[in-house]
C-alpha cells in the first residue's frame, strides 16, 4: 500500500520529533502545552497531521529550538518566502566551524571584491547597477563578519577549476588568488585544492557547507542554482561529513595547495 502522507508533513514531523527529544520532553508534556492529545502529537510527528501554523512560533520557543522549527516550517510549506541566503549567512556567522566544498567558484566568504562583482554581474545580468552594488556591499559585509577575529574556523576544499578558469581579466584572478593565499598563510582559513584529475571524486554533486556550533546541532547546507536547503537531520549531516572527509583525503595538503595557488598566480601574472 502506498504511503499517502504529505512529504512536507513528514519532514516537519521529523523536525518536531528531533526538537522534542533534544529538549528531553515527552509527547504527553508537549500535548498538554498544545492542549491536544498525545495521539495527536504522535500523528504530527509521523507526518499524518499538519501542525497549525499559528502554533509553530510558540512551540519553537517552548522546545528552545532557536528558530529551527520556524525555519523548517517555512521551508517545507512556504519555500517561496524563505530568505535562504540571508538565513544561511547568519548561521555561518554564528557557527564555530565551517567546512565548505566548492566545485565552480571561489566561495563568497573569501571572494575579493572585484571577483565578487564579476560573479554577480555574470550570474544576475538583470540587476540594475545600483542593485548589483548593493548586493556586492552585502556580500562583502557578510564576508567580513564570518572572517572577523574570533569568528568561525573555516576549512575549504576548492576544486582546481575554481582558480584554473578565469572569470575575468588576469589581474582580477591575481587579486583573488592573492587573497586566498594571504588568508591561508595568516592561518585565518585552511584551504585545500582538489585536483581535477583526482578520483574517486566525492564532490561531483555540487557545493555544500557543514556548520558546527556548540549551541545548535550540526547542519548541512546544500546549494542549487536557485535555492539552498538546510537540514540538521543527523543521517544527512553524517553523510556529508563523510563526503567532506573523502574530499580532504584526495585533495592536496594545505601546504601543497598554497604552493599551487602561488604557481597559478604567477601564471595569471604573465603578459
C-alpha positions as CSV (number, residue, x, y, z in Angstrom):
1,X,0.0,0.0,0.0
2,X,1.4,3.4,-1.0
3,X,2.3,5.9,1.7
4,X,-0.3,8.7,1.3
5,X,1.4,11.1,3.8
6,X,2.3,14.5,2.5
7,X,6.1,14.7,2.2
8,X,6.1,18.2,3.8
9,X,4.1,16.9,6.8
10,X,6.6,14.1,7.2
11,X,9.6,16.4,7.0
12,X,8.2,18.8,9.6
13,X,7.1,16.0,11.8
14,X,10.6,14.6,11.9
15,X,12.0,18.0,12.7
16,X,9.5,18.4,15.6
17,X,10.3,14.9,17.0
18,X,14.1,15.7,16.9
19,X,13.5,19.1,18.7
20,X,11.3,17.5,21.3
21,X,13.8,14.8,22.1
22,X,16.7,17.3,22.2
23,X,14.6,19.2,24.8
24,X,14.0,16.0,26.8
25,X,10.3,16.4,26.6
26,X,7.8,13.5,26.4
27,X,4.9,13.6,23.9
28,X,2.4,13.8,26.8
29,X,4.1,17.0,28.1
30,X,4.1,18.5,24.6
31,X,0.4,17.6,24.2
32,X,-0.5,19.4,27.4
33,X,1.3,22.5,26.1
34,X,-0.6,22.3,22.8
35,X,-3.8,21.4,24.5
36,X,-4.3,18.3,22.5
37,X,-3.9,14.5,23.0
38,X,-0.6,12.6,22.9
39,X,-2.0,10.7,20.0
40,X,-2.4,13.9,18.0
41,X,1.3,14.8,18.7
42,X,2.3,11.4,17.5
43,X,0.3,11.9,14.3
44,X,2.1,15.2,13.7
45,X,5.5,13.7,14.3
46,X,4.6,10.8,12.0
47,X,3.5,13.1,9.2
48,X,-0.1,12.1,9.4
49,X,-1.3,15.5,10.6
50,X,-0.2,19.1,10.0
51,X,0.6,21.4,12.9
52,X,-1.4,24.6,12.9
53,X,0.8,27.4,11.6
54,X,-0.3,29.7,14.5
55,X,1.3,27.3,17.0
56,X,4.7,27.0,15.3
57,X,6.5,30.0,16.9
58,X,5.2,29.2,20.4
59,X,6.3,25.6,20.0
60,X,9.7,26.6,18.8
61,X,10.1,28.8,21.9
62,X,8.7,26.1,24.2
63,X,11.2,23.5,22.9
64,X,14.1,26.0,22.8
65,X,14.7,25.2,19.2
66,X,16.3,28.6,18.5
67,X,14.2,29.2,15.4
68,X,14.8,25.8,13.7
69,X,11.2,24.8,13.8
70,X,10.0,28.1,12.4
71,X,12.6,27.9,9.6
72,X,11.7,24.3,8.8
73,X,8.0,25.1,8.6
74,X,8.6,27.9,6.2
75,X,11.0,25.8,4.1
76,X,8.5,22.9,3.7
77,X,5.3,24.8,3.4
78,X,6.3,28.3,2.1
79,X,9.6,27.8,0.3
80,X,9.0,30.8,-2.0
81,X,9.0,33.1,1.1
82,X,12.2,31.8,2.6
83,X,15.2,34.1,2.5
84,X,17.6,31.2,2.4
85,X,20.6,33.3,1.5
86,X,20.2,35.6,4.4
87,X,19.4,32.8,6.8
88,X,22.4,30.8,5.8
89,X,24.7,33.8,6.1
90,X,23.6,34.4,9.7
91,X,24.1,30.7,10.5
92,X,27.6,30.9,9.1
93,X,28.4,33.9,11.2
94,X,27.1,32.2,14.3
95,X,29.0,28.9,13.7
96,X,32.2,27.8,15.4
97,X,33.4,25.8,12.4
98,X,32.6,26.0,8.7
99,X,33.7,23.2,6.4
100,X,32.9,24.0,2.8
101,X,33.4,22.5,-0.6
102,X,33.0,24.4,-3.9
103,X,33.4,23.0,-7.4
104,X,32.9,26.0,-9.6
105,X,33.5,29.4,-8.0
106,X,35.5,30.7,-5.1
107,X,33.1,30.9,-2.1
108,X,31.5,34.2,-1.4
109,X,33.1,34.3,2.1
110,X,36.6,34.6,0.7
111,X,36.0,36.4,-2.6
112,X,37.9,39.5,-3.5
113,X,35.6,42.5,-4.1
114,X,36.4,42.6,-7.9
115,X,35.9,38.9,-8.2
116,X,32.6,39.1,-6.3
117,X,31.4,42.0,-8.6
118,X,32.3,39.9,-11.7
119,X,30.3,36.9,-10.4
120,X,27.3,39.0,-9.5
121,X,27.3,40.7,-12.9
122,X,27.6,37.3,-14.7
123,X,25.1,35.4,-12.6
124,X,22.4,38.1,-12.4
125,X,22.6,40.3,-15.5
126,X,19.1,41.6,-14.9
127,X,20.2,43.6,-11.9
128,X,20.5,47.3,-12.2
129,X,23.8,49.0,-11.5
130,X,22.5,50.1,-8.1
131,X,21.1,46.7,-7.2
132,X,24.4,45.0,-8.2
133,X,26.4,47.4,-6.0
134,X,24.0,46.8,-3.1
135,X,24.4,43.0,-3.5
136,X,28.2,43.4,-3.6
137,X,28.1,45.5,-0.4
138,X,26.0,42.8,1.3
139,X,28.4,40.1,0.3
140,X,31.4,41.9,1.5
141,X,29.8,42.7,4.8
142,X,28.9,39.1,5.3
143,X,32.5,38.0,4.4
144,X,33.9,40.5,6.9
145,X,31.5,39.1,9.6
146,X,32.5,35.5,9.0
147,X,36.2,36.2,8.8
148,X,36.3,38.5,11.8
149,X,38.8,37.9,14.6
150,X,37.3,35.2,16.8
151,X,35.0,34.1,14.1
152,X,34.3,30.6,12.9
153,X,37.2,28.3,12.0
154,X,37.0,28.0,8.2
155,X,38.2,25.0,6.2
156,X,37.5,25.0,2.5
157,X,38.2,22.4,-0.2
158,X,38.2,24.0,-3.7
159,X,38.1,22.1,-6.9
160,X,41.0,23.2,-9.2
161,X,38.6,24.6,-11.7
162,X,37.8,27.5,-9.2
163,X,41.2,29.0,-9.9
164,X,42.0,27.5,-13.3
165,X,39.1,29.0,-15.1
166,X,39.3,32.8,-15.2
167,X,36.0,34.7,-14.6
168,X,37.5,38.0,-15.6
169,X,40.8,39.6,-16.6
170,X,44.1,38.0,-15.5
171,X,44.7,40.8,-12.9
172,X,41.4,40.1,-11.3
173,X,42.4,36.4,-10.8
174,X,45.7,37.5,-9.4
175,X,43.9,39.6,-6.8
176,X,41.6,36.7,-5.9
177,X,44.2,34.1,-5.6
178,X,46.4,36.5,-3.6
179,X,43.5,37.0,-1.1
180,X,43.2,33.2,-0.7
181,X,46.9,32.8,-0.1
182,X,47.0,35.6,2.4
183,X,44.1,34.2,4.4
184,X,45.7,30.7,4.4
185,X,49.2,31.9,5.3
186,X,47.9,34.0,8.2
187,X,46.1,30.9,9.5
188,X,42.7,32.5,9.2
189,X,41.5,29.8,6.9
190,X,42.7,26.3,5.9
191,X,42.4,25.7,2.1
192,X,42.9,22.5,0.1
193,X,42.8,22.3,-3.7
194,X,41.2,19.2,-5.1
195,X,43.0,18.1,-8.3
196,X,40.6,17.9,-11.3
197,X,42.2,14.6,-12.2
198,X,41.8,13.1,-8.8
199,X,39.3,10.3,-8.4
200,X,37.2,9.0,-6.9
201,X,35.7,12.5,-6.7
202,X,33.2,12.8,-3.8
203,X,32.1,16.3,-4.8
204,X,30.5,15.6,-8.2
205,X,27.0,16.5,-7.0
206,X,28.0,20.1,-6.2
207,X,28.9,22.5,-3.4
208,X,27.9,22.1,0.2
209,X,28.7,23.5,3.7
210,X,28.8,21.9,7.1
211,X,28.3,24.2,10.1
212,X,29.2,23.2,13.6
213,X,28.3,25.0,16.8
214,X,28.1,24.0,20.5
215,X,24.8,26.0,20.7
216,X,23.0,24.1,18.0
217,X,23.1,20.7,16.1
218,X,25.5,20.3,13.2
219,X,23.9,21.5,10.0
220,X,24.5,20.9,6.3
221,X,23.7,23.5,3.6
222,X,23.4,22.2,0.0
223,X,23.3,24.7,-2.9
224,X,21.4,24.6,-6.1
225,X,21.0,27.1,-8.9
226,X,18.0,28.9,-7.4
227,X,17.8,27.9,-3.8
228,X,19.7,26.4,-0.9
229,X,18.5,23.8,1.5
230,X,19.5,23.5,5.2
231,X,19.0,20.4,7.3
232,X,20.2,19.2,10.7
233,X,18.9,15.7,10.1
234,X,21.6,13.6,11.7
235,X,21.7,11.0,8.9
236,X,22.1,13.6,6.2
237,X,24.7,15.6,8.1
238,X,26.8,12.4,8.7
239,X,26.7,11.6,5.0
240,X,28.0,15.0,4.0
241,X,30.7,14.7,6.7
242,X,31.8,11.5,5.1
243,X,31.9,13.3,1.7
244,X,33.9,16.1,3.1
245,X,36.4,13.7,4.7
246,X,36.8,11.9,1.4
247,X,37.4,15.2,-0.4
248,X,40.0,16.1,2.2
249,X,41.7,12.8,1.8
250,X,42.0,13.0,-2.0
251,X,42.9,16.8,-2.1
252,X,46.3,18.3,-1.8
253,X,47.7,19.1,1.6
254,X,47.2,22.7,2.8
255,X,50.9,23.5,2.2
256,X,50.9,22.0,-1.3
257,X,47.7,23.8,-2.1
258,X,49.2,27.2,-1.2
259,X,52.2,26.3,-3.4
260,X,49.9,25.5,-6.3
261,X,48.0,28.8,-5.8
262,X,51.2,30.7,-6.0
263,X,52.0,28.9,-9.3
264,X,48.6,29.8,-10.6
265,X,49.1,33.4,-9.5
266,X,52.4,33.6,-11.4
267,X,50.7,32.1,-14.4
268,X,48.0,34.8,-14.4
269,X,50.6,37.5,-13.8
270,X,52.4,36.7,-17.1
271,X,51.7,39.0,-20.0
